[in-house]
Amino acid sequence: MSIDTETARRVAKLARIKVEDDALPALAQEFNTILGFIEQLGEVDVEGVDPMTSVTPMQLKRRADVVTDGDQQDKVLANAPDAREGFFAVPKVVE
């Protein structure tokens, strides 16, 4: 895929970025460089490579997915400075 100056102008307009006409060829070239790099990444063979969560070998901590005791509204609202009708009451912030 190749980006020309008109496409670069349109992308700049859609991104709400003001680009002078004399800078459009350089911007189009930068887009083409980025797209070329992305095409190179698409050619890499990643068959059989597991996804990584970090560059260091580590396992994510897991916990059992079990239902815990809910229905503790009274205990939660006990520490609230102002609670009304089972909810936290907060000051109005929009006038």
Backbone as JSON, one array per atom type, in Angstrom:
{
  "sequence": "MSIDTETARRVAKLARIKVEDDALPALAQEFNTILGFIEQLGEVDVEGVDPMTSVTPMQLKRRADVVTDGDQQDKVLANAPDAREGFFAVPKVVE",
  "N": [[0.85, -1.17, 0.0], [0.52, 2.2, -0.8], [0.95, 5.54, 0.15], [-0.12, 8.62, -1.01], [0.34, 12.2, -1.49], [-2.18, 13.41, -1.41], [-3.73, 11.58, 0.01], [-2.35, 11.69, 2.42], [-2.93, 14.32, 3.11], [-5.68, 14.08, 3.53], [-5.76, 12.28, 5.68], [-4.49, 13.84, 7.63], [-6.38, 15.86, 7.86], [-8.6, 14.43, 8.82], [-7.54, 13.69, 11.27], [-7.46, 16.06, 12.46], [-5.18, 17.67, 12.29], [-3.09, 20.29, 11.53], [-1.36, 20.61, 8.62], [1.11, 21.94, 6.65], [1.22, 22.59, 3.1], [3.75, 22.19, 1.92], [4.85, 20.35, 3.63], [3.54, 18.0, 3.25], [4.56, 15.97, 1.38], [6.69, 14.86, 2.9], [5.3, 13.88, 5.09], [3.7, 11.95, 3.85], [5.73, 10.22, 3.06], [6.65, 9.37, 5.56], [4.38, 7.97, 6.44], [4.41, 5.92, 4.53], [6.8, 4.65, 5.21], [6.15, 3.67, 7.75], [4.02, 1.93, 7.09], [5.45, 0.15, 5.5], [7.1, -1.05, 7.4], [5.14, -2.34, 8.92], [4.25, -4.18, 7.04], [6.56, -5.75, 6.88], [6.5, -6.89, 9.43], [4.27, -8.49, 9.12], [5.28, -10.55, 7.6], [6.75, -12.16, 9.24], [7.29, -15.34, 10.62], [5.28, -16.69, 12.94], [4.31, -19.03, 13.79], [3.47, -21.42, 16.14], [4.51, -19.99, 18.25], [4.07, -18.95, 21.47], [1.84, -16.51, 22.89], [3.07, -13.63, 24.67], [3.13, -12.38, 28.0], [4.91, -10.85, 29.24], [8.34, -9.77, 29.01], [9.96, -11.22, 30.58], [10.15, -14.55, 31.75], [7.29, -15.57, 33.24], [4.48, -16.5, 35.25], [1.07, -15.64, 35.27], [-0.7, -14.69, 38.17], [-3.27, -16.66, 39.42], [-6.64, -17.08, 40.49], [-9.2, -18.92, 42.08], [-12.33, -19.03, 40.5], [-14.83, -18.31, 42.16], [-18.02, -17.95, 43.71], [-18.5, -15.42, 45.99], [-19.47, -14.3, 49.27], [-21.94, -12.05, 48.99], [-24.18, -9.32, 49.22], [-23.76, -7.35, 51.27], [-24.52, -4.79, 51.88], [-25.21, -3.14, 54.08], [-22.88, -3.27, 55.69], [-20.99, -2.14, 53.99], [-21.96, 0.46, 53.6], [-21.77, 1.39, 56.16], [-19.46, 2.8, 56.8], [-19.69, 5.08, 55.34], [-19.79, 8.63, 55.01], [-22.19, 9.85, 54.43], [-25.12, 8.35, 53.72], [-27.93, 7.42, 51.88], [-31.04, 5.9, 51.47], [-29.91, 3.41, 50.89], [-27.71, 3.96, 49.29], [-24.57, 5.62, 48.44], [-24.33, 8.97, 49.34], [-23.53, 11.86, 47.66], [-22.06, 15.13, 47.13], [-23.56, 17.49, 44.89], [-22.12, 17.98, 41.72], [-22.44, 19.16, 39.28], [-23.8, 22.04, 37.92]],
  "CA": [[0.0, 0.0, 0.0], [1.31, 3.42, -0.9], [0.23, 6.76, 0.52], [0.29, 9.8, -1.77], [0.17, 13.45, -0.73], [-3.62, 13.68, -1.21], [-4.16, 10.72, 1.11], [-1.75, 12.26, 3.63], [-3.72, 15.52, 3.43], [-6.97, 13.64, 4.07], [-5.51, 11.72, 7.01], [-4.22, 14.97, 8.52], [-7.65, 16.56, 8.09], [-9.41, 13.59, 9.7], [-6.92, 13.71, 12.6], [-7.52, 17.46, 12.9], [-3.81, 18.15, 12.4], [-2.78, 21.24, 10.47], [-0.1, 20.3, 7.94], [1.33, 22.82, 5.51], [1.32, 21.88, 1.82], [5.12, 21.79, 1.65], [5.22, 19.25, 4.52], [2.77, 16.81, 2.9], [5.37, 14.86, 0.85], [7.44, 14.22, 3.99], [4.33, 13.13, 5.89], [3.35, 10.77, 3.06], [6.87, 9.32, 3.13], [6.65, 8.76, 6.89], [3.31, 6.97, 6.42], [4.86, 4.79, 3.73], [7.81, 3.95, 6.0], [5.43, 2.94, 8.8], [3.31, 0.83, 6.45], [6.45, -0.83, 5.09], [7.5, -1.79, 8.59], [4.03, -3.22, 9.27], [4.29, -5.28, 6.08], [7.65, -6.64, 7.31], [6.03, -7.65, 10.59], [3.34, -9.49, 8.64], [6.02, -11.64, 6.97], [7.42, -12.95, 10.27], [6.63, -16.6, 10.92], [5.04, -16.81, 14.37], [3.62, -20.31, 14.0], [3.96, -22.17, 17.29], [5.04, -19.1, 19.28], [3.02, -18.6, 22.43], [1.77, -15.09, 23.23], [3.81, -13.28, 25.88], [2.57, -11.37, 28.88], [6.04, -10.06, 29.7], [9.59, -10.22, 28.4], [10.56, -12.17, 31.51], [9.26, -15.71, 31.88], [6.55, -15.56, 34.49], [3.1, -16.93, 35.17], [0.12, -14.74, 35.92], [-1.33, -15.27, 39.35], [-4.66, -17.02, 39.17], [-7.43, -17.41, 41.66], [-10.38, -19.7, 41.74], [-13.49, -18.21, 40.17], [-15.91, -18.81, 43.01], [-18.96, -16.94, 44.18], [-18.24, -15.07, 47.39], [-20.64, -13.79, 49.98], [-22.29, -10.67, 48.65], [-25.27, -8.82, 50.06], [-23.2, -6.71, 52.45], [-24.78, -3.37, 51.7], [-25.16, -2.44, 55.37], [-21.49, -3.17, 56.14], [-20.29, -1.22, 53.1], [-22.44, 1.81, 53.84], [-21.55, 1.78, 57.55], [-18.35, 3.76, 56.87], [-19.96, 6.23, 54.48], [-20.16, 9.81, 55.78], [-23.59, 10.17, 54.17], [-25.77, 7.32, 52.92], [-29.38, 7.59, 51.84], [-31.83, 4.92, 50.74], [-29.09, 2.3, 50.46], [-26.69, 4.42, 48.35], [-23.69, 6.68, 48.9], [-24.81, 10.31, 48.99], [-22.38, 12.72, 47.35], [-22.5, 16.47, 46.77], [-23.81, 17.75, 43.48], [-20.92, 18.56, 41.1], [-22.83, 19.84, 38.05], [-24.85, 23.02, 38.2]],
  "C": [[0.89, 1.23, 0.0], [0.43, 4.63, -0.61], [0.77, 7.91, -0.32], [-0.01, 11.05, -0.95], [-1.3, 13.77, -0.49], [-4.17, 12.82, -0.07], [-3.59, 11.23, 2.43], [-2.51, 13.5, 4.06], [-5.04, 15.11, 4.07], [-6.82, 13.06, 5.47], [-5.26, 12.84, 8.02], [-5.51, 15.72, 8.84], [-8.52, 15.75, 9.04], [-8.87, 13.57, 11.13], [-6.92, 15.11, 13.2], [-6.12, 18.01, 13.19], [-3.54, 19.09, 11.23], [-1.4, 20.92, 9.91], [0.0, 21.22, 6.73], [1.53, 22.0, 4.25], [2.74, 21.41, 1.53], [5.6, 20.64, 2.54], [4.48, 17.95, 4.17], [3.61, 15.69, 2.29], [6.16, 14.13, 1.94], [6.51, 13.39, 4.86], [3.92, 11.85, 5.16], [4.49, 9.75, 3.1], [6.94, 8.62, 4.49], [5.57, 7.69, 6.98], [3.75, 5.73, 5.66], [5.92, 3.98, 4.46], [7.14, 3.1, 7.08], [4.71, 1.74, 8.2], [4.27, -0.25, 5.96], [6.91, -1.67, 6.25], [6.4, -2.77, 9.01], [3.97, -4.4, 8.32], [5.41, -6.27, 6.43], [7.22, -7.49, 8.5], [5.06, -8.75, 10.17], [4.03, -10.69, 8.02], [6.71, -12.55, 7.99], [6.6, -14.2, 10.57], [6.5, -16.75, 12.43], [4.29, -18.1, 14.7], [4.27, -21.05, 15.17], [4.55, -21.3, 18.38], [3.9, -18.69, 20.2], [3.02, -17.1, 22.67], [2.48, -14.82, 24.55], [3.01, -12.28, 26.7], [3.65, -10.43, 29.38], [7.29, -10.57, 28.99], [10.34, -11.17, 29.32], [9.61, -13.36, 31.66], [8.58, -15.72, 33.24], [5.12, -16.01, 34.23], [2.23, -15.89, 35.86], [-0.5, -15.44, 37.12], [-2.8, -15.52, 39.03], [-5.35, -17.31, 40.5], [-8.65, -18.18, 41.2], [-11.55, -18.75, 41.5], [-14.69, -18.76, 40.93], [-16.79, -17.64, 43.44], [-18.67, -16.68, 45.65], [-19.51, -14.49, 47.99], [-20.85, -12.33, 49.6], [-23.32, -10.18, 49.66], [-24.75, -8.25, 51.38], [-23.39, -5.2, 52.38], [-24.67, -2.59, 53.01], [-23.73, -2.25, 55.85], [-20.72, -2.16, 55.29], [-20.68, 0.22, 53.41], [-22.2, 2.28, 55.27], [-20.44, 2.82, 57.67], [-18.58, 5.01, 56.04], [-20.33, 7.44, 55.34], [-21.63, 10.18, 55.6], [-24.16, 9.11, 53.23], [-27.27, 7.51, 53.02], [-30.0, 6.51, 50.98], [-30.96, 3.79, 50.16], [-28.0, 2.67, 49.46], [-25.78, 5.42, 49.03], [-24.29, 8.01, 48.46], [-23.58, 11.2, 48.8], [-22.9, 14.11, 46.98], [-22.67, 16.6, 45.26], [-22.59, 18.45, 42.89], [-21.24, 19.29, 39.81], [-23.95, 20.81, 38.37], [-25.71, 23.24, 36.99]]
}
